Amino acid sequence: MNKCFICKSMYVPMCILNAINHFMLNMVLIWICHFANLAIKKQLIDRRGCKQRLERQADKMLTQSQYKFPPVYIGVLIKIPEVCHGDLAPRNVLANTIEKTDQDLYILGTKNVKLKRL
């Protein structure tokens, strides 16, 4: 009795053609498993590369943002454009920086209230 080296089941070759067919089937299964493993490895490498490129892009955006918008001191007056306003209202709103959060964001407010959003 012979044993299949893929599925570990017992088989009895009826003739030489049956043995050759079973051997060919085993070889095909080995190649399929090999190429499936290669595809999975390639996909993991691609995902790792995507993550690295996204991190690099985020660092670049942060650097550009820090260069374009330097840090602001607490209490500085900031002009906020494009606020919904009436015809006779001023074109811009002026706000003070009240405090800085843990994520390096600033909380803005006027003399009456804190601004929830721009």
C-alpha positions as CSV (number, residue, x, y, z in Angstrom):
1,M,0.0,0.0,0.0
2,N,1.2,3.4,-0.9
3,K,0.4,6.7,0.9
4,C,-0.4,10.0,-0.7
5,F,2.2,12.6,0.5
6,I,-0.4,15.4,0.2
7,C,-3.5,14.1,1.8
8,K,-1.8,11.2,3.7
9,S,-4.6,8.8,2.6
10,M,-3.9,5.3,1.5
11,Y,-4.2,4.3,-2.2
12,V,-3.6,1.3,-4.2
13,P,-2.4,1.9,-7.8
14,M,-4.6,-0.2,-10.1
15,C,-2.3,0.2,-13.0
16,I,0.7,2.2,-14.0
17,L,-1.6,4.9,-15.5
18,N,-3.5,5.3,-12.3
19,A,-0.2,5.7,-10.4
20,I,1.0,8.3,-12.9
21,N,-2.3,10.2,-12.7
22,H,-2.1,10.3,-8.9
23,F,1.5,11.4,-9.0
24,M,0.7,14.2,-11.5
25,L,-2.3,15.3,-9.3
26,N,0.1,15.4,-6.3
27,M,2.6,17.5,-8.2
28,V,-0.2,19.9,-9.4
29,L,-1.4,20.3,-5.8
30,I,2.1,21.1,-4.7
31,W,2.5,23.8,-7.3
32,I,-0.9,25.3,-6.5
33,C,0.0,25.4,-2.8
34,H,3.4,26.9,-3.6
35,F,2.0,29.7,-5.8
36,A,-0.8,30.4,-3.3
37,N,1.9,30.9,-0.6
38,L,3.8,33.2,-2.9
39,A,0.7,35.2,-3.6
40,I,0.0,35.6,0.1
41,K,3.6,36.6,0.8
42,K,3.5,39.2,-2.0
43,Q,0.2,40.6,-0.7
44,L,1.7,40.9,2.8
45,I,4.8,42.7,1.4
46,D,2.6,45.0,-0.6
47,R,0.5,45.9,2.5
48,R,3.7,46.5,4.5
49,G,4.9,48.8,1.8
50,C,1.6,50.7,1.7
51,K,1.8,51.3,5.4
52,Q,5.3,52.6,5.1
53,R,4.4,54.9,2.3
54,L,1.3,56.2,4.2
55,E,3.5,56.9,7.2
56,R,6.0,58.7,5.1
57,Q,3.3,60.8,3.4
58,A,1.8,61.7,6.8
59,D,5.2,62.8,8.1
60,K,5.7,64.9,5.0
61,M,2.3,66.5,5.4
62,L,3.0,67.3,9.1
63,T,6.3,68.9,8.2
64,Q,4.7,71.1,5.5
65,S,1.9,72.0,7.9
66,Q,4.4,73.0,10.6
67,Y,6.4,75.1,8.1
68,K,3.3,76.8,6.7
69,F,1.6,77.4,10.1
70,P,4.1,78.2,12.8
71,P,3.2,77.8,16.4
72,V,0.9,80.4,17.9
73,Y,1.2,81.9,21.4
74,I,-1.7,81.8,23.8
75,G,-3.7,85.1,23.7
76,V,-2.8,86.0,20.2
77,L,-5.6,87.5,18.0
78,I,-6.4,85.4,14.9
79,K,-8.4,86.4,11.9
80,I,-10.9,83.6,10.8
81,P,-12.2,84.2,7.3
82,E,-15.3,82.9,5.4
83,V,-17.8,82.9,8.3
84,C,-21.5,83.1,7.4
85,H,-22.4,86.7,8.0
86,G,-25.0,89.2,7.1
87,D,-24.6,92.1,4.7
88,L,-23.6,94.6,7.3
89,A,-21.5,92.3,9.5
90,P,-17.7,92.4,9.3
91,R,-16.1,90.1,6.7
92,N,-13.9,88.3,9.3
93,V,-14.2,87.1,12.9
94,L,-11.4,87.7,15.3
95,A,-10.6,85.1,17.9
96,N,-8.0,84.6,20.6
97,T,-6.1,81.4,21.2
98,I,-7.3,80.3,24.6
99,E,-5.3,77.1,25.2
100,K,-3.4,74.3,23.4
101,T,-4.6,70.7,23.5
102,D,-2.5,67.5,23.8
103,Q,-2.7,67.0,20.0
104,D,-1.1,70.4,19.4
105,L,-4.4,71.9,18.4
106,Y,-5.6,75.3,19.6
107,I,-8.9,76.2,21.2
108,L,-10.2,79.5,19.9
109,G,-12.7,81.8,21.5
110,T,-14.0,85.4,21.5
111,K,-14.6,87.5,24.5
112,N,-18.0,85.9,25.0
113,V,-17.6,82.2,24.1
114,K,-15.3,79.4,23.0
115,L,-15.6,78.5,19.4
116,K,-16.7,74.8,19.0
117,R,-15.8,74.7,15.3
118,L,-14.8,77.0,12.5
